[in-house]
Amino acid sequence: MTRVVVPVALRALTGGEEQVEVMARDVRGLVQALDERFPGFARSLGDGFAVAIDGEILHDPWLEPVPEEGELHFLPALAGGG
């Protein structure tokens, strides 16, 4: 199972759990599984988060395979410039 590190902003949805384990084929399936387990997770995730798998930040993660023994982080997206 993939270990998902839950960002502080979404921990209220997981009952305060900092990490959860999820079985999924790809990132889209992982988010769907999290939403089934924690209703509202996908909606709260929205477009405000980036995805990193095993330390690699992914630019278009939704169809990216999820390693069975990997670690996935949802990172708050940062805006900047100027």
For each residue, the residues with C-beta under 8 A, 3 or more apart:
1: 21 22 23 68 69
2: 21 22 23 24 30 66 67 68 69 70 71 72
3: 19 20 21 70 71 72
4: 19 20 21 22 30 34 71 72 73 74
5: 18 19 71 72 73 74
6: 10 11 14 17 18 19 20 74
7: 10 11 49 73 74 75 76
8: 11
9: 44 76
10: 6 7 13 14 41 44 45 74
11: 6 7 8 14 16 17 18
12: 16
13: 10 38 39 40 41 44
14: 6 10 11 17 20 38 41
15: 38
16: 11 12
17: 6 11 14 20
18: 5 6 11
19: 3 4 5 6
20: 3 4 6 14 17 34 37
21: 1 2 3 4
22: 1 2 4 30 33 34 37
23: 1 2 33 68
24: 2 27 29 30 32 33 66
25: 29 65 66
26: 29 30 62 63 64 65 66
27: 24 30 31 51 53 58 61 62 63 64 66 72
28: 31 32 62 63
29: 24 25 26 32 33 66
30: 2 4 22 24 26 27 33 34 66 72
31: 27 28 34 35 41 42 45
32: 24 28 29 35 36 42
33: 22 23 24 29 30 36 37
34: 4 20 22 30 31 37 38 41 42
35: 31 32 38 39 40 41 42 43
36: 32 33 39
37: 20 22 33 34 41
38: 13 14 15 34 35 41
39: 13 35 36
40: 13 35 43 44
41: 10 13 14 31 34 35 37 38 44 45
42: 31 32 34 35 45
43: 35 40 46
44: 9 10 13 40 41
45: 10 31 41 42 48 49 74
46: 43 49
47: 77
48: 45 76 77
49: 7 45 46 74 75 76 77
50: 57 58 61 74 75 76 77
51: 27 57 58 61 64 72 73 74 75
52: 55 56 57 58 72 73 75
53: 27 56 58 61 64 66 67 70 71 72
54: 67 70 71
55: 52
56: 52 53
57: 50 51 52 75
58: 27 50 51 52 53 61 64
59:
60: 63 64
61: 27 50 51 53 58 64
62: 26 27 28
63: 26 27 28 60
64: 26 27 51 53 58 60 61
65: 25 26
66: 2 24 25 26 27 29 30 53 70 72
67: 2 53 54 70
68: 1 2 23
69: 1 2
70: 2 3 53 54 66 67
71: 2 3 4 5 53 54
72: 2 3 4 5 27 30 51 52 53 66
73: 4 5 7 51 52
74: 4 5 6 7 10 45 49 50 51
75: 7 49 50 51 52 57
76: 7 9 48 49 50
77: 47 48 49 50
78:
79:
80:
81:
82:
